[in-house]
Amino acid sequence: MNMSNLDRKKAIPELIGDTDNFLIISGLAGPAKDIGFLTKESPNTFLFGGAMGGAIPTSLGLAISRPKDKVLCVSGDGDTLMSLGSLATIGIMKPKNLIILCVDNSAYLETGGQQSHTALGVDLEAIARGSGFTVTKTIKNEKELLEAQKIFTKTFIGPIFVLLKVNQTNPPQYSRNWNASQEKDKFRNNLLYKN
Protein backbone atom coordinates (compact mmCIF):
# COMPACT_ATOMS: atom_id res chain seq x y z
CA MET A 1 0.00 0.00 0.00
CA ASN A 2 1.12 3.58 -0.71
CA MET A 3 2.29 5.07 2.60
CA SER A 4 3.05 8.58 1.32
CA ASN A 5 1.62 11.60 3.04
CA LEU A 6 2.38 13.94 0.12
CA ASP A 7 -0.61 15.90 -1.19
CA ARG A 8 -0.59 16.05 -5.00
CA LYS A 9 -2.00 19.61 -5.00
CA LYS A 10 1.16 20.83 -3.28
CA ALA A 11 3.77 18.32 -4.47
CA ILE A 12 3.26 18.54 -8.24
CA PRO A 13 3.66 22.34 -8.55
CA GLU A 14 6.66 22.26 -6.19
CA LEU A 15 8.32 19.53 -8.20
CA ILE A 16 7.72 20.86 -11.72
CA GLY A 17 8.37 24.54 -11.08
CA ASP A 18 7.94 26.76 -14.16
CA THR A 19 5.63 24.89 -16.54
CA ASP A 20 6.65 27.19 -19.39
CA ASN A 21 9.97 25.31 -19.53
CA PHE A 22 8.25 22.21 -20.96
CA LEU A 23 5.96 20.86 -23.60
CA ILE A 24 3.55 18.98 -21.33
CA ILE A 25 1.46 15.93 -22.13
CA SER A 26 -0.85 14.82 -19.35
CA GLY A 27 -2.55 11.50 -18.86
CA LEU A 28 -6.23 11.39 -18.14
CA ALA A 29 -8.13 11.79 -14.86
CA GLY A 30 -6.14 13.09 -11.87
CA PRO A 31 -3.03 14.18 -13.77
CA ALA A 32 -5.18 16.05 -16.32
CA LYS A 33 -6.81 17.97 -13.46
CA ASP A 34 -3.44 18.56 -11.78
CA ILE A 35 -1.85 19.94 -14.94
CA GLY A 36 -4.96 21.71 -16.20
CA PHE A 37 -5.29 23.55 -12.89
CA LEU A 38 -1.57 24.36 -12.79
CA THR A 39 -1.28 25.59 -16.40
CA LYS A 40 -4.87 26.68 -17.13
CA GLU A 41 -4.40 24.63 -20.32
CA SER A 42 -1.71 26.91 -21.68
CA PRO A 43 -0.68 26.39 -25.33
CA ASN A 44 2.31 24.22 -24.31
CA THR A 45 -0.03 21.73 -22.60
CA PHE A 46 -2.11 18.86 -23.96
CA LEU A 47 -4.44 16.96 -21.62
CA PHE A 48 -5.57 13.46 -22.49
CA GLY A 49 -9.15 12.46 -21.80
CA GLY A 50 -10.76 9.09 -22.43
CA ALA A 51 -7.59 7.49 -23.81
CA MET A 52 -5.94 5.60 -20.96
CA GLY A 53 -2.33 4.72 -21.73
CA GLY A 54 -1.94 7.31 -24.50
CA ALA A 55 0.13 9.99 -22.76
CA ILE A 56 3.45 8.15 -22.52
CA PRO A 57 3.70 7.01 -26.16
CA THR A 58 2.54 10.44 -27.33
CA SER A 59 5.25 12.05 -25.20
CA LEU A 60 7.84 9.76 -26.73
CA GLY A 61 6.80 10.80 -30.23
CA LEU A 62 6.85 14.46 -29.24
CA ALA A 63 10.31 14.15 -27.66
CA ILE A 64 11.70 12.48 -30.78
CA SER A 65 10.16 15.07 -33.11
CA ARG A 66 11.17 18.08 -30.93
CA PRO A 67 14.69 17.23 -29.68
CA LYS A 68 15.46 20.83 -28.66
CA ASP A 69 12.40 21.09 -26.39
CA LYS A 70 12.03 19.60 -22.90
CA VAL A 71 9.06 17.25 -22.90
CA LEU A 72 7.27 16.39 -19.66
CA CYS A 73 4.68 13.64 -19.44
CA VAL A 74 2.56 13.63 -16.28
CA SER A 75 0.82 10.30 -15.96
CA GLY A 76 -0.97 8.42 -13.21
CA ASP A 77 -0.10 4.96 -11.97
CA GLY A 78 -3.05 3.42 -13.84
CA ASP A 79 -2.15 5.21 -17.07
CA THR A 80 1.49 4.16 -16.68
CA LEU A 81 0.51 0.54 -16.05
CA MET A 82 -1.30 0.65 -19.41
CA SER A 83 1.95 1.86 -21.05
CA LEU A 84 4.60 -0.58 -19.82
CA GLY A 85 5.60 -1.43 -23.37
CA SER A 86 6.14 2.26 -24.05
CA LEU A 87 8.46 2.50 -21.04
CA ALA A 88 10.55 -0.27 -22.59
CA THR A 89 10.60 1.53 -25.95
CA ILE A 90 11.66 4.79 -24.27
CA GLY A 91 14.45 2.91 -22.50
CA ILE A 92 15.72 1.62 -25.83
CA MET A 93 15.32 4.86 -27.80
CA LYS A 94 16.67 7.07 -24.97
CA PRO A 95 15.26 10.49 -25.87
CA LYS A 96 17.46 12.88 -23.90
CA ASN A 97 14.72 15.50 -23.57
CA LEU A 98 11.97 13.42 -21.92
CA ILE A 99 10.81 13.25 -18.30
CA ILE A 100 8.01 10.95 -17.22
CA LEU A 101 6.42 12.03 -13.93
CA CYS A 102 4.18 9.26 -12.63
CA VAL A 103 1.78 10.46 -9.93
CA ASP A 104 1.09 7.27 -7.96
CA ASN A 105 -1.82 7.24 -5.52
CA SER A 106 -2.12 3.43 -5.72
CA ALA A 107 -5.72 3.73 -6.87
CA TYR A 108 -7.96 4.14 -9.87
CA LEU A 109 -9.78 7.20 -8.53
CA GLU A 110 -11.43 7.85 -11.90
CA THR A 111 -13.45 4.63 -11.64
CA GLY A 112 -14.24 4.48 -7.94
CA GLY A 113 -10.98 4.18 -6.02
CA GLN A 114 -10.10 0.55 -6.66
CA GLN A 115 -6.54 -0.42 -5.75
CA SER A 116 -4.07 -0.28 -8.61
CA HIS A 117 -1.27 -2.80 -8.99
CA THR A 118 1.12 -0.42 -7.24
CA ALA A 119 -0.93 -0.86 -4.04
CA LEU A 120 -0.17 -4.56 -4.35
CA GLY A 121 3.59 -4.19 -4.75
CA VAL A 122 4.31 -3.35 -8.40
CA ASP A 123 7.29 -0.95 -8.46
CA LEU A 124 7.08 1.33 -11.49
CA GLU A 125 10.48 2.91 -10.82
CA ALA A 126 12.09 -0.56 -10.91
CA ILE A 127 10.34 -1.23 -14.23
CA ALA A 128 11.62 2.06 -15.68
CA ARG A 129 15.14 1.37 -14.39
CA GLY A 130 15.03 -2.14 -15.86
CA SER A 131 13.82 -0.69 -19.14
CA GLY A 132 16.95 1.46 -19.44
CA PHE A 133 15.92 4.93 -18.25
CA THR A 134 19.01 7.08 -17.61
CA VAL A 135 17.69 8.43 -14.30
CA THR A 136 14.95 7.03 -12.06
CA LYS A 137 13.74 8.29 -8.70
CA THR A 138 10.94 7.58 -6.23
CA ILE A 139 9.65 10.42 -4.05
CA LYS A 140 7.73 9.54 -0.88
CA ASN A 141 8.34 12.50 1.42
CA GLU A 142 9.06 16.23 1.53
CA LYS A 143 12.85 15.79 1.75
CA GLU A 144 12.93 13.62 -1.38
CA LEU A 145 10.62 16.09 -3.11
CA LEU A 146 13.00 18.98 -2.46
CA GLU A 147 15.99 16.91 -3.65
CA ALA A 148 14.18 15.95 -6.86
CA GLN A 149 13.33 19.53 -7.87
CA LYS A 150 16.73 19.85 -9.52
CA ILE A 151 15.71 17.18 -12.04
CA PHE A 152 13.07 19.59 -13.36
CA THR A 153 15.04 22.84 -13.12
CA LYS A 154 18.54 21.89 -14.31
CA THR A 155 19.74 20.78 -17.70
CA PHE A 156 19.14 17.06 -17.83
CA ILE A 157 19.98 14.07 -19.97
CA GLY A 158 17.05 11.71 -20.14
CA PRO A 159 15.07 9.75 -20.35
CA ILE A 160 14.09 10.33 -16.72
CA PHE A 161 11.38 8.55 -14.76
CA VAL A 162 10.16 10.09 -11.50
CA LEU A 163 7.66 8.18 -9.38
CA LEU A 164 5.81 10.61 -7.10
CA LYS A 165 3.99 8.70 -4.36
CA VAL A 166 1.01 10.76 -3.16
CA ASN A 167 -1.84 10.11 -0.75
CA GLN A 168 -5.35 9.55 -2.04
CA THR A 169 -6.60 13.11 -1.70
CA ASN A 170 -8.44 14.31 -4.77
CA PRO A 171 -6.73 16.39 -7.43
CA PRO A 172 -7.68 20.07 -7.64
CA GLN A 173 -11.13 20.93 -8.92
CA TYR A 174 -10.73 21.89 -12.55
CA SER A 175 -13.24 22.11 -15.38
CA ARG A 176 -11.31 21.48 -18.56
CA ASN A 177 -12.07 22.12 -22.21
CA TRP A 178 -13.39 18.82 -23.58
CA ASN A 179 -13.31 20.01 -27.20
CA ALA A 180 -10.46 17.79 -28.38
CA SER A 181 -10.20 19.51 -31.77
CA GLN A 182 -9.69 22.93 -30.17
CA GLU A 183 -7.12 21.59 -27.74
CA LYS A 184 -5.22 19.72 -30.45
CA ASP A 185 -5.15 22.81 -32.66
CA LYS A 186 -4.00 25.04 -29.79
CA PHE A 187 -1.14 22.66 -28.95
CA ARG A 188 -0.22 22.15 -32.61
CA ASN A 189 -0.18 25.89 -33.31
CA ASN A 190 2.11 26.42 -30.34
CA LEU A 191 4.52 23.88 -31.83
CA LEU A 192 4.37 25.31 -35.34
CA TYR A 193 4.65 28.98 -34.44
CA LYS A 194 6.82 28.80 -31.34
CA ASN A 195 10.02 30.88 -31.46
N, C-alpha and C positions, 0 to 999 in steps of 0.2 A: 504494500500500500504506500502511496505517496505521503511522506511525513513532512513535507515542506510547509512552512508558515508564510511563505511569500505571497503577497496579494498581486495578482497580475496587473491590476490598475495602476499600481505604483512601480512594479518591477520592470515592466516592458518599456515605458518611457525612460526610466533611469538607464536601462541597459542600452537602448538604441541611440539615445541622444538626438542629434539633429537629423530628422528624417529626410531633409533635403539633400543629404549626402548620398542617397541611395535611389535606385529604382526598386520599388517594393512590390512584391507579389504576395498576397495574403491568401491563405487557405480559407475555407468556409467557416461559418459558425463563430465561435469565440474569437479566434484570431482576426476575422474580418471586422468584428465589432471593435476589438482592441485597436487595430490599425486605422479603421475608418474614423473612430473617435479621435485618435492621436493626430491624424493627418487631415481630417475633414475631406477625405477623398481627393487630395491634391493631385495634379496631373502626373506626378511621378509614381502614383499608386494605383494598383489594380487589385480589386477584391474579388475572390472567387465566391460563387454562390451556387449551390446545387450541383457541384462537380467534385465530390470528395476524391482526394488523391491527385488532383490536377495541378496544384500549386508548385510542387517540387519539380516535376518535369518541365513545366512552363518556365520556371526560374532557370533551369539548366539551359534551355533554348535561348532565353534572353541573355544569359551570361556569355554564351558562346557567340551570339550575334553582336553583342555590345561589349567587347573586351576592355574598353577604356572606362566603362561605368562600373561602379560598385552595385552589385545586385544582392538584395536581401529578400529572402523568402521567410515569411512568418507562418508557420504551420502548427496545427495542433497535434497531439499524440495520435488521435484517430486518423487524421489526414496523412500523417507520416507513416503509420502502419500500412496504409493503402498504397504507399509509394516505396516500399522497400527495394524493389527492383531499380527504381530511379536513384536511390542512394548508392547502389552498387555501380550504376552507370556514371554517376558523378565522381565516385572514387577512381574509376578508370580514366575518365576524360580529364579530371583535375582542372576545372576552370579556376583560375587564380583569383577571380573577382566575385566569387559567390560565397555568401554566408547563408546557412540554413539555421533559423532560430525555431526550435520546436518548443512550444508552450505546452507542457505536460501537466495536466490536472488529474491524470489517471482515470478519466471518465469521458463518456460520450454525452456531454451536457445537452447537445442539440436534440437528442432523441430520448431524453428522460433521465440521464445520469447513470446509466449502466457503467460498470467497471470496464475500463479498456484493458488491453493486455499488459500495459505497463503497471497496472495495479496488481497484476499477478506475477510480476517479476521480469518481464521483457525489458531489456536495457537498450534503449535506442542509441545512446552514445557508443556503447560497445559495438553495435551493428555498424554505425558510421565509421568508427575506428577500423573495424575489420574490413570495411569496404574500401579503405584507402584514403579517407579524408586526411588532409595535411594537419589540421588542428581539430581536436574535439574537447569539449568541456561540459561538465554537468554543474549546474548552479542550484543549490538547495537552501542557501541562507544569504543574509545581507552581506556578509564578508566576501563570499564568493561572487556575489553580484557586483560589488565594487571592483573586485579584481578583474572581472570579465569585461568591464566597460572599455578597457583599452582595445579589445578585439574590434569594437565597433568604431572607435575614434582614431585609431592609428592606421597607417598603411599596413595592409595585410597581404599575405599570400595564401590563398585558399586552395581548395575548398575548405570551409570551416563549418563545423556542426556544433551548435550550442544547444544543450538540453536545459531548458529553464523549468524546474519543478515548481509548480505553484499550487496553492490550496484550491479548494473547489468553490471559491466565491465566484459570482457571476462576472462576466466581462462588463465594461461600461455600457450603459444604455446608449444605443446609437441607431438611428433610423437612416439606413443607407439608400442610395439610388439603386433600384433594382432594374433599371433600363440598361441591359447588358450592351446594347449597341452604342448608347451614349458613352458609357464607361470605356468601352473598347476604343472608340474614336478619340476620346479625351487622352487616353494613355498613348495611343498610336501617334497622335499629333504631337504630344510632348517628345516622343522619340524622334520624329521626323524633323521637327523644327527647333529642337534644343540646340543651344550654342555649340 
